[in-house]
C-alpha cells in the first residue's frame, strides 16, 4: 500500500473509532486545505453523508474567498453547517489591531468554547498535523480538554497501538486529530489525487500565494509562481521556509503557540 | 509506488543525546526550514543558552529550559528517497507512559548509549519495553564519542558491556555504531575521526531497517468497528488488520463462530471485488447473524482461537498499584470484555529484568509482570508472535488506560 492510501485508511479508522465512542460531536472547518481534506475523509468514512454538524468559527476577518468557498461546498456536500461568532467581543471592538493574542483567544477560542457548551459537544474533529508546529507534534490522536479548554500537555493519557482513551468527564470534551500523521506535502498530493477543491488563495496570482490561510489581517502571502496544485507540490519539495511562516500568531514570541494551545486554541 | 515511511523510536537515558541525534539527522538531511533554525536560535538566546540541536524537538517551554524531553514527538525525513518517521521518547521514568505511547507506533528502534556514562538502568528499561511491544529490529549507537577522544578501545569496551547487559533482557542489536550526534560523526556522513570503524553509519543502518521491515501473517483478521445504516442498508465497517477478503466469500464471525457471507464490499461509495490488509472498508453481509462491533471476521478454514483465559506479559503504566482479582476491562482489537488478572506469576523490575517476586498479590507502577488474565466472555485471541493485531491489548478501568501487554500463550483448557 502506498503512503497516501495508508494515511487515508488510518485516518478513516480513527474517524470511525471516535464516532463509535462519541455521538455528540462536530468537525471544525476553517475552510483551509487541511480541514477541507478532513471533511473529505469524514465523508468517505460515512459513505458520503457527514452524520454530525460542521462548525465554522467565523472571526469575521476571513478572506472573502473563504466565505464564497464555504457557501458553495456547504451546499454541494449537504453539510449541517454551523457558523459561530463571538458577537459580544466583536461589539466590544476586539480586532487584530488591538492585540493579536487577545483577538485569537476571543474570536476563536472563546467562540469555540461557547459553541461546545451550547451544542453539548463531547468530541471535536480537527485537521491539525504534527509537522505544522513543534507543539502540535506532541498531540495525541484523542486529546482531552477540560471545561476551560486546558490542554494538560504535561500529563497526557497513553495511546497504544490503535487503542484510544475515551475518557471525557462531565465538563470535558475530546479533540480528535485524524490528520496528525500527515505532512503538508501529503495533504497536497492527496488533494491532487482526489481532486479535492481548495480556496483559490492557495494558488499563485501576480507572483504571490498563501501557504496557510486564516484571517486576512494576520496572513501574509509568500512569493510564488505556483498557479496549479502540481506546481505547489513541486515548490514544496524545494522550499526552505516552513508552512506557517506567514502566520503572525506563531511568531510573536517563541512560546505563543504553546500558550494559545494550552488555553484551548485550535 | 511510494512506500509508507518506516517509524523508528529512539530510546536511551536522559541526556544521552536522543533529541540531539534527531536534530542532527534533520539538519544534515536538509529537512529543516530556515525560519525554524532562526526560531531555535532566538529561543536559545532568550534562555541564555547556545542553540542546541535538541531544541528542534523539545519545543515545550519547560523542555527547553530543563533541556529534557517531556512528551513524545514524531518527525519525518528522507534519506535517498526512503522515508522515515523518527519518534523521540522521553527518558525520565516519570514520563514512562509517554515513552510507551511513542514506542508503540514504531517498527524498529535505535538504542543510544552515551560513551561517557555507559548503559544505564533507564536504557535497559526502555529496551525491555520495546521488546515487550514486539519490536525486534534494534540498532545500538554509542554516542558522545567526541568526549572519549574517539577512542576505539573505549568503544570496544562499551560495546562489550552493552552486549552483555542487553542479552540479559533478550535483546540482540543488529549493529553497533560509534557516533557523535553533536559533531555529526557517523550520523549521515562517515566519521573522519573514527577511521577504525568499518561498519555502518546511522544512515546506512536506517536503510537496512527499512529493507528488513517484515511481512505479516496472512490469516484474515477483520475487526468490526461499527454498523452504519446507509440508504436503508446495514454496512459493517472496519480496517482489515491482516489477510484479505473477497465478494461472495463466506467468513466466520468470532467469538460466536457463526458464518456470514460477504454480499458486497463498499469502500467510500465504490463497489469493490476484494480488499486487503490495511484497508478501511465496509461490507454488506448475509447469513446466520448480523455482525456487530467487536466481532472478528476471519476465514472459515483457518481462524484464531476463542478463549476466556490466557497468559500475557504486561507493563503497568498507572501510578496506582493493581491488586489481584480487581475488575478491569480488556480491549483487544475492537473487542472488549470484563476481565481480571487471576494470577501474577512473576513481577519483574523493568530496568534490570530481575524477578521482584513470584505468585504475587499486586503489581506496581513501571513494573513488568507475567500474568494470567481471565475474561468474563470469550474473545478471539492469539499469541502476539503469531498474529499481532489480536495478540496485543490494553487494560482499562473507568476509561483510563492502566496497562498494555502482549499475549504469550492461550490456555487451551479454557477454550470458549
Interface residues (C-beta under 8 A of the other chain):
Chain A: X1 X2 X3 X4 X5 X6 X8 X9 X10 X12 X13 X16 X17 X19 X20 X44 X45 X46 X47 X48 X49 X130 X131 X133 X134 X135 X137 X138 X140 X153 X154 X156 X157 X158 X159 X160 X161 X163 X165 X166 X167 X181 X183 X239 X240 X241 X242 X245 X254 X255 X258
Chain B: X1 X2 X3 X4 X5 X33 X34 X35 X36 X39 X42 X43 X46 X56 X57 X59 X60 X61 X62 X70 X71 X72 X73 X74 X75 X76 X83 X85 X97 X98 X100 X101 X104 X105 X225 X226 X228 X230 X235 X237 X238 X239 X266 X268 X269 X276 X277 X278 X279 X280 X282 X293 X317 X331 X392 X393 X394 X396 X398 X399 X400 X401 X404
